[in-house]
């Protein structure tokens, strides 16, 4: 993990985990795992765009965490990118490509 800092007493707080896209679900599952290990028990996951595979992975790993998304796209391609998707959200946000 690169950087992780959360307030104390997460059990008393609503925690909203944000990610621009929910593709495979691996990153979101890992993030929610960390939040739960830190004591969070009232978690919501929010994203702009999701793939059915990522939603299924999150529901399998964390059925107690509601997922809020603006849109659900068709599927993942062979590289794990959302199709039709919007490209790499990180590249778009930070202008790296």
C-alpha distances in whole Angstrom, upper triangle without the diagonal:
4,6,7,11,14,17,19,21,19,22,25,23,23,19,19,16,17,16,19,19,19,19,18,16,13,11,13,13,10,10,13,12,10,13,15,14,14,18,18,21,22,20,21,19,21,21,23,24,23,24,26,24,20,23,24,20,19,23,23,19,20,24,24,22,24,23,25,25,28,28,28,28,30,28,25,26,26,23,21,22,24,28,29,26,26,24,21,20,17,20,23,21,20,23,21,24
4,7,10,14,17,19,22,20,23,25,24,23,20,19,16,16,16,18,19,19,20,20,18,16,13,15,16,13,12,15,15,13,15,18,17,16,20,20,23,24,21,22,20,21,21,23,24,24,25,27,25,22,24,26,23,22,25,25,22,23,26,26,23,25,24,25,25,28,29,29,29,31,29,26,27,27,24,22,23,24,28,30,26,25,24,20,19,16,18,21,19,18,21,19,22
4,7,10,14,16,19,17,21,23,21,21,17,17,15,15,15,18,20,20,22,21,19,17,14,15,16,13,11,15,15,12,13,16,15,14,18,18,21,22,19,20,19,20,20,23,24,24,26,28,27,23,25,27,24,22,25,26,23,22,26,25,22,24,23,24,25,27,29,29,30,32,30,28,29,29,26,24,25,26,30,31,27,26,25,21,20,17,20,22,19,18,21,20,24
4,7,10,13,15,14,17,19,17,17,14,15,13,14,15,18,20,20,22,21,19,17,14,14,15,12,10,12,12,9,10,13,12,10,14,14,17,18,16,18,17,18,19,22,24,24,26,28,26,23,24,25,23,20,23,24,21,20,23,22,20,22,22,23,24,26,28,28,30,32,30,28,30,30,27,25,25,26,30,32,28,27,26,23,21,19,22,23,21,20,24,23,26
4,7,9,12,12,15,17,15,16,13,14,13,15,17,20,22,22,24,24,21,20,17,16,17,15,12,14,14,10,10,13,13,10,13,13,17,17,16,18,18,19,21,24,26,26,28,30,29,25,26,28,25,22,25,26,23,21,24,23,20,22,22,23,25,27,29,30,32,34,33,31,33,34,31,28,28,29,33,34,30,29,29,25,23,21,24,25,22,22,26,25,29
4,7,9,8,12,13,11,12,10,12,12,14,16,20,22,22,24,25,21,20,17,16,17,15,12,12,13,10,8,11,11,8,10,10,14,14,13,15,16,18,20,23,25,25,28,29,28,25,25,27,24,21,24,25,22,20,22,20,18,20,21,22,23,26,28,29,31,34,33,31,34,35,32,29,29,29,33,34,31,30,30,27,24,22,26,26,23,24,27,28,31
4,7,7,10,11,9,12,10,13,14,16,19,23,25,25,28,28,24,24,21,19,20,18,15,15,16,13,11,13,13,9,10,10,14,14,14,16,18,19,22,25,27,28,30,32,31,27,27,29,27,24,26,27,24,21,24,21,19,21,22,23,25,28,30,31,34,37,36,34,37,38,36,33,33,32,36,37,33,33,33,30,27,26,29,29,26,26,30,31,34
4,6,9,9,10,13,12,15,16,19,22,26,27,27,30,30,26,25,23,21,21,19,17,16,16,13,11,12,12,8,9,10,13,14,15,18,20,22,25,28,30,30,33,33,33,29,29,30,28,25,26,27,24,22,24,21,20,22,24,25,28,30,33,34,36,39,38,37,39,40,38,35,35,35,39,40,36,36,36,33,30,29,32,33,30,30,34,34,37
4,5,6,7,11,11,15,16,20,23,26,28,27,30,30,26,26,23,21,21,20,17,16,16,14,11,12,12,8,7,8,10,12,13,17,19,22,25,28,30,30,32,33,32,29,28,29,27,24,25,26,23,20,22,19,19,21,23,24,27,30,33,33,36,39,38,37,40,41,39,35,36,35,39,40,37,37,37,34,32,31,34,34,31,32,36,36,39
4,5,5,8,8,11,13,16,19,23,24,23,27,26,23,22,20,18,18,17,14,12,13,12,8,9,10,7,5,5,8,8,10,13,15,18,21,25,27,26,29,29,29,25,24,26,24,20,21,23,20,17,19,16,15,17,19,20,23,26,29,29,32,35,34,33,36,37,35,32,32,32,35,36,33,33,34,31,28,28,31,31,29,30,33,34,37
4,6,8,9,13,15,18,21,25,26,25,28,27,24,24,22,19,19,18,16,13,14,13,10,9,11,9,5,5,6,7,10,13,16,19,23,26,28,27,29,29,29,26,24,26,24,20,21,22,19,16,18,14,14,17,19,21,24,27,30,30,33,35,35,34,37,39,37,33,34,33,36,38,35,35,36,33,31,30,34,34,31,33,36,37,39
4,7,9,13,16,19,22,26,27,26,30,30,26,26,24,21,21,21,18,16,17,16,13,12,14,12,9,8,8,8,11,14,17,20,23,26,29,28,31,31,31,28,26,28,26,23,23,25,22,19,20,16,16,18,20,21,24,27,30,31,34,37,36,36,39,41,39,36,36,35,38,39,36,36,37,35,32,31,35,35,32,33,37,38,40
4,6,10,12,16,19,22,24,23,27,27,24,24,22,19,19,19,16,14,16,15,11,12,14,12,10,7,8,7,9,11,14,16,20,23,25,25,28,29,29,25,24,26,25,21,21,24,21,18,19,15,14,15,17,18,21,24,27,28,31,34,33,33,37,38,36,33,33,32,35,36,32,32,33,31,28,28,32,31,28,30,34,34,37
4,7,10,13,16,19,21,20,24,25,21,22,20,17,17,18,15,13,15,15,11,12,15,13,11,8,8,5,6,8,11,13,16,20,22,22,25,25,26,22,21,23,22,18,19,21,19,16,17,13,11,12,14,14,18,20,23,24,28,30,30,30,34,36,34,30,30,29,32,32,29,29,30,29,26,26,29,29,26,28,32,33,35
4,6,10,13,16,18,17,21,22,18,19,16,13,14,15,11,10,13,12,8,10,13,11,11,7,8,6,5,6,9,11,14,17,20,20,22,23,23,20,19,21,20,16,17,20,17,14,16,13,10,11,12,13,16,19,21,22,25,28,28,28,31,32,30,27,27,26,29,30,27,26,27,25,22,22,26,26,23,25,28,29,32
4,6,10,13,14,14,18,19,16,17,15,12,13,14,11,10,13,13,10,12,15,14,14,10,11,9,6,5,6,7,10,14,16,16,19,20,21,17,16,19,18,14,16,19,17,14,15,13,10,10,10,10,13,15,18,19,22,25,25,25,28,30,28,24,24,22,25,26,23,23,24,22,19,19,23,22,20,22,25,26,29
4,7,10,12,11,15,16,13,14,11,8,10,11,8,8,11,11,9,12,14,14,14,11,12,11,7,6,5,6,9,12,14,14,17,18,18,15,14,17,16,12,15,17,15,13,15,14,10,11,10,10,12,15,17,18,20,23,22,22,25,26,24,21,20,20,23,24,21,20,21,19,16,16,20,20,18,20,23,24,26
4,7,9,10,13,15,13,14,11,9,12,13,10,11,14,14,12,15,18,17,18,15,16,14,11,9,6,5,6,9,11,12,15,18,18,14,14,17,16,14,16,19,17,15,17,16,13,12,10,10,10,12,15,16,18,21,20,20,23,25,22,19,18,17,20,21,18,17,18,16,13,13,17,16,14,16,20,20,22
4,6,7,10,12,10,12,9,8,11,12,10,12,15,15,14,17,19,19,20,18,19,17,14,11,8,7,5,8,9,10,13,16,16,12,13,16,15,13,16,18,17,16,18,18,14,14,11,11,10,12,13,14,15,18,18,17,19,21,19,16,14,14,17,18,14,14,14,12,9,10,14,13,12,14,17,18,19
4,7,10,13,12,14,12,11,14,15,14,15,18,19,18,21,23,23,24,21,22,20,17,14,11,8,5,5,7,9,12,15,16,13,14,17,17,15,18,20,20,19,20,21,17,16,12,11,9,10,11,12,13,16,16,15,18,20,18,15,13,12,15,15,11,10,11,10,7,8,11,11,10,13,15,16,17
4,6,9,9,11,10,9,13,14,13,15,18,19,19,21,23,24,25,22,23,21,17,14,11,9,5,6,5,6,8,12,12,9,11,14,14,13,16,18,17,17,19,20,16,15,12,11,9,10,10,10,10,13,13,12,14,17,15,12,10,8,12,12,9,9,10,9,7,10,12,12,12,15,17,17,18
4,6,6,9,8,7,10,12,12,13,15,17,17,19,21,22,23,20,21,19,16,13,10,9,7,8,6,4,6,9,9,6,7,10,10,9,12,14,14,14,15,17,14,13,10,10,9,11,10,9,10,12,11,10,14,16,14,11,10,8,12,13,11,12,13,12,11,13,16,16,16,18,20,20,21
4,6,8,9,9,11,13,14,15,17,19,20,21,23,24,26,23,24,23,19,17,13,13,10,11,8,6,5,8,7,5,8,10,10,10,13,14,15,16,17,19,17,16,13,14,12,14,12,10,10,11,9,7,10,12,10,7,6,6,10,12,10,12,12,11,11,13,15,16,17,19,20,20,20
4,6,8,9,10,12,13,14,15,18,19,20,22,23,25,23,23,23,19,18,14,15,13,14,12,9,7,9,6,4,8,9,7,9,12,12,12,14,16,18,16,17,14,16,15,17,15,13,12,13,10,8,10,11,10,6,8,9,12,15,13,15,15,14,14,16,18,19,20,21,23,22,22
4,6,5,6,9,10,11,12,14,15,16,18,20,21,19,19,19,16,14,11,12,11,14,12,9,9,10,7,4,7,8,6,6,9,10,9,11,13,15,13,14,11,14,13,16,15,13,14,15,12,11,14,15,14,10,11,11,15,17,15,17,17,15,15,16,19,20,20,22,24,23,24
4,6,5,6,9,10,11,13,14,15,17,19,20,19,20,20,17,16,13,15,14,17,15,13,12,13,10,8,10,11,8,8,12,11,10,12,15,17,15,16,14,17,17,20,19,17,17,18,15,13,15,16,14,11,13,14,17,20,17,19,18,16,16,16,19,21,21,22,24,23,24
4,5,5,6,9,10,11,12,14,15,17,19,17,18,19,15,15,12,13,12,15,14,13,13,15,13,10,12,13,10,10,14,14,12,13,16,17,14,16,14,16,16,19,19,17,18,20,17,15,17,18,15,12,13,14,18,20,17,18,17,15,14,14,17,19,18,19,21,20,22
4,5,5,6,8,10,11,12,14,15,17,15,15,15,12,11,8,10,10,13,13,11,13,14,12,9,10,12,9,7,11,12,10,10,13,14,11,12,11,13,13,16,17,16,17,19,17,16,19,20,18,14,15,15,19,20,18,18,18,16,15,15,19,20,18,20,23,22,24
4,5,5,6,9,10,11,12,14,15,14,14,15,12,12,10,13,13,17,16,14,14,15,12,9,10,11,8,6,9,9,7,7,11,12,10,12,12,15,16,19,19,18,19,21,18,17,20,20,19,16,17,17,21,23,20,22,21,19,18,19,22,23,22,24,26,26,27
4,6,5,6,9,10,11,12,15,14,15,16,13,14,12,15,15,19,18,16,17,18,16,12,14,15,11,10,13,13,10,10,14,15,13,16,15,18,18,22,22,21,22,23,21,19,22,22,20,17,18,19,23,25,22,23,22,20,19,18,22,23,22,23,26,25,26
4,5,5,6,9,10,11,13,11,13,14,11,12,10,12,13,17,17,16,18,19,17,13,14,16,13,11,14,15,11,11,14,14,12,14,14,16,17,20,21,20,22,24,22,21,23,24,21,18,19,20,23,25,22,22,22,19,18,17,21,22,20,21,24,24,26
4,5,5,6,8,10,11,9,10,11,8,9,8,12,14,17,18,16,18,18,17,13,13,15,12,9,12,12,9,8,11,11,9,11,12,14,16,20,21,20,22,24,23,22,24,25,23,20,21,21,24,26,23,24,24,22,20,20,24,24,23,24,27,27,29
4,6,5,6,9,10,10,11,13,11,13,12,15,17,21,21,19,20,20,18,15,16,16,13,11,13,13,9,9,12,12,11,14,15,18,20,23,24,23,25,27,24,23,26,26,24,21,23,23,27,29,26,27,27,24,23,22,26,27,25,26,30,29,31
4,5,5,6,9,9,11,13,11,14,13,16,18,22,22,21,22,23,21,18,18,19,16,14,16,16,13,12,16,15,13,17,17,19,21,25,26,25,27,29,27,25,28,28,26,23,24,25,28,30,27,28,27,24,23,22,25,27,24,25,28,28,30
4,5,5,7,5,8,10,8,11,11,14,17,21,22,21,22,23,22,18,18,19,17,14,16,17,13,12,15,13,11,14,15,17,20,23,25,25,27,29,27,26,29,30,28,25,25,25,29,30,27,28,28,25,23,22,26,27,24,25,29,29,31
4,5,5,5,6,9,9,12,13,16,19,23,24,22,24,24,22,19,18,19,17,14,15,15,12,10,13,11,11,14,16,19,21,25,26,26,28,30,28,27,30,31,29,26,27,27,30,32,29,30,30,28,26,25,29,30,28,29,32,32,34
4,5,7,9,13,12,15,16,19,22,26,26,25,26,26,24,21,21,22,19,16,18,18,14,13,16,15,14,18,19,22,24,28,29,29,31,32,30,29,32,32,30,27,29,29,33,34,32,32,32,29,28,27,30,31,29,30,33,33,35
4,6,9,12,12,15,16,19,22,25,27,26,27,28,26,23,23,24,21,18,20,20,17,15,18,16,15,19,20,22,25,28,30,30,32,34,32,31,34,34,32,29,30,30,34,35,32,33,32,30,27,26,30,31,28,29,33,32,35
4,6,9,10,14,16,19,22,26,27,26,28,28,27,24,23,24,22,19,19,20,17,15,17,14,14,17,19,22,24,28,30,30,32,34,33,32,35,36,34,31,32,31,35,37,34,34,34,32,29,29,32,33,30,31,35,35,37
4,6,7,10,13,16,19,23,24,23,25,25,25,21,20,22,20,16,17,18,15,13,15,12,11,14,16,18,21,24,26,26,29,32,30,30,33,34,32,29,29,29,32,34,31,31,32,29,27,26,30,31,28,29,33,33,36
4,6,10,12,16,19,23,24,23,25,24,24,21,19,20,19,15,15,17,14,11,12,9,9,12,15,17,20,24,26,26,29,31,30,30,33,34,33,29,30,29,32,34,31,32,32,31,28,28,32,32,30,32,35,35,37
4,7,10,13,17,20,22,21,23,23,23,20,18,20,19,15,15,17,15,12,12,9,8,10,12,14,18,21,23,24,27,29,29,29,32,34,33,29,29,28,31,32,29,30,31,29,27,27,31,30,28,30,34,34,36
4,7,10,13,17,18,18,20,20,20,17,15,17,16,12,13,15,13,10,11,8,6,8,9,11,15,18,20,20,23,26,25,25,29,30,29,25,25,24,27,28,26,26,27,26,23,23,27,27,25,27,30,31,33
4,6,10,14,15,15,17,18,18,15,13,15,15,11,12,15,14,10,11,9,6,5,6,8,11,14,16,17,20,23,23,23,26,28,27,23,23,21,24,25,22,23,24,23,20,21,25,24,22,25,28,29,31
4,7,11,12,11,14,15,15,12,10,13,13,9,11,14,13,10,11,11,7,6,5,6,8,12,14,14,17,20,19,19,23,25,23,20,19,18,21,22,19,19,21,19,17,18,22,21,19,22,25,26,27
4,7,9,10,13,15,16,12,11,15,15,12,13,17,16,14,15,14,10,8,6,5,6,9,11,12,15,18,18,19,22,24,23,19,18,16,19,20,16,17,18,17,15,16,19,18,17,20,23,24,25
4,6,7,11,13,14,11,11,15,15,12,15,18,17,16,17,17,13,11,8,6,5,7,9,10,12,16,16,16,19,22,20,17,15,13,16,16,13,13,15,14,11,13,16,15,14,17,20,21,22
4,7,11,13,15,13,13,16,17,15,17,20,20,19,20,20,16,14,11,8,5,5,6,9,11,14,15,16,18,21,20,17,14,12,14,14,10,10,13,13,10,13,15,13,13,17,18,20,20
4,7,10,12,10,10,14,15,14,16,19,19,19,19,20,17,15,11,9,6,6,5,6,7,11,11,12,15,18,17,14,11,8,10,11,8,9,11,12,10,13,15,14,14,18,19,20,20
4,7,8,7,7,10,11,11,13,15,16,16,16,18,15,13,10,9,7,8,6,5,6,9,9,10,13,16,15,12,10,7,10,11,9,11,13,13,12,15,17,17,17,20,22,22,22
4,5,5,6,9,10,11,13,14,16,16,17,19,17,15,12,12,10,11,9,6,5,6,5,6,10,13,13,10,9,6,8,10,9,12,13,14,14,17,19,19,20,22,24,24,23
4,6,5,6,9,10,11,12,14,15,15,17,16,14,12,13,11,13,10,7,7,7,6,8,12,14,15,12,12,9,11,13,12,15,17,18,18,20,23,22,23,26,27,27,27
4,5,5,6,9,10,11,12,14,14,17,16,16,13,15,14,16,14,10,10,10,7,7,11,12,13,10,11,10,11,14,13,17,17,17,18,20,22,23,24,26,27,27,26
4,5,5,6,9,10,11,12,13,15,13,13,10,12,12,14,13,10,11,11,9,9,12,14,14,10,11,10,12,15,13,16,16,16,16,18,20,21,21,23,25,25,25
4,5,5,6,9,10,10,10,13,11,10,8,10,10,13,12,9,11,12,11,12,15,17,17,14,14,12,14,16,15,17,19,18,18,20,23,23,23,25,27,27,27
4,6,5,6,9,10,10,13,12,12,11,13,14,17,15,12,13,13,12,12,16,17,18,14,15,14,16,18,17,20,21,21,21,23,26,26,26,28,30,30,30
4,6,5,6,8,10,13,12,13,11,15,15,18,17,14,15,16,13,13,16,17,17,13,15,14,17,20,18,21,21,20,20,21,24,25,25,27,29,28,29
4,5,5,6,7,10,8,9,8,12,13,16,16,14,16,17,15,15,18,20,19,15,16,16,19,21,19,21,21,20,20,21,24,24,24,26,29,28,29
4,6,5,4,8,8,8,9,12,14,17,17,15,17,18,16,17,20,22,22,18,19,18,20,22,21,23,24,24,23,24,27,28,27,30,32,32,32
4,6,6,10,10,12,12,16,17,21,20,17,19,19,17,18,21,22,22,18,20,19,22,24,23,25,26,25,25,26,29,30,29,31,34,33,34
4,6,9,9,12,12,16,18,21,21,19,21,21,19,19,22,22,22,19,20,20,23,25,24,26,26,25,24,25,28,29,28,30,32,32,33
4,5,6,9,10,14,16,20,20,19,21,22,21,20,24,25,24,21,22,21,24,26,24,26,27,25,24,25,28,29,28,30,32,32,33
4,6,8,10,13,16,19,20,18,21,22,21,21,25,26,26,22,23,22,25,26,25,27,28,27,26,27,30,31,30,32,35,35,36
4,6,10,13,16,20,21,20,23,24,23,24,28,29,29,25,26,24,27,28,26,28,29,28,26,28,31,31,30,32,35,35,37
4,6,10,13,17,18,17,20,22,21,22,26,27,26,23,23,21,24,26,24,25,26,25,23,24,28,27,26,28,31,32,33
4,7,10,13,15,15,18,20,20,21,25,27,26,23,22,20,23,24,22,23,25,24,22,24,27,26,25,28,31,31,33
4,6,10,11,11,14,17,17,18,22,24,23,19,19,17,19,20,18,19,21,21,19,20,24,23,22,25,27,28,29
4,7,9,10,14,17,18,19,22,25,24,21,19,17,19,19,17,18,20,20,17,20,23,21,20,24,26,27,28
4,6,7,11,14,15,16,20,23,22,18,17,14,16,16,13,14,17,17,15,17,20,19,18,21,23,25,25
4,7,10,14,15,17,20,24,23,20,17,14,15,15,12,13,16,17,15,18,20,18,17,21,23,24,25
4,6,10,12,14,17,21,20,17,15,11,12,12,10,11,15,16,14,18,20,18,18,22,23,25,24
4,7,9,11,14,18,18,15,13,9,10,10,9,12,15,16,15,19,21,19,20,23,24,25,25
4,6,9,11,15,15,13,11,7,6,7,7,10,12,14,15,18,19,18,20,23,23,24,23
4,7,10,13,14,12,11,8,6,7,8,12,14,16,17,20,21,21,23,26,26,26,25
4,7,10,11,9,8,6,5,8,9,13,14,15,16,19,21,21,22,25,25,25,24
4,7,8,5,5,5,6,9,9,12,12,13,15,17,18,19,21,23,23,23,21
4,5,5,5,6,6,9,10,13,12,13,16,18,18,19,22,23,23,22,20
4,6,8,10,10,13,13,16,14,15,18,19,20,21,24,25,25,23,21
4,6,9,10,13,13,14,12,12,15,16,16,18,21,21,21,19,18
4,7,9,12,11,13,12,11,14,15,16,18,19,21,21,20,19
4,6,9,7,9,8,8,11,13,13,14,17,18,18,17,16
4,6,5,8,8,9,11,14,15,15,17,19,19,19,18
3,5,8,9,11,13,16,17,16,19,21,21,21,19
4,7,8,12,13,17,17,16,18,21,21,21,19
4,6,9,9,13,13,12,15,18,18,18,17
4,7,7,11,11,9,12,14,14,15,14
4,6,9,8,8,11,13,12,12,11
4,5,5,6,9,10,10,10,9
4,5,5,6,9,10,10,11
4,5,5,6,8,8,9
4,6,5,5,5,6
4,6,5,7,8
4,6,8,10
4,6,8
4,6
4
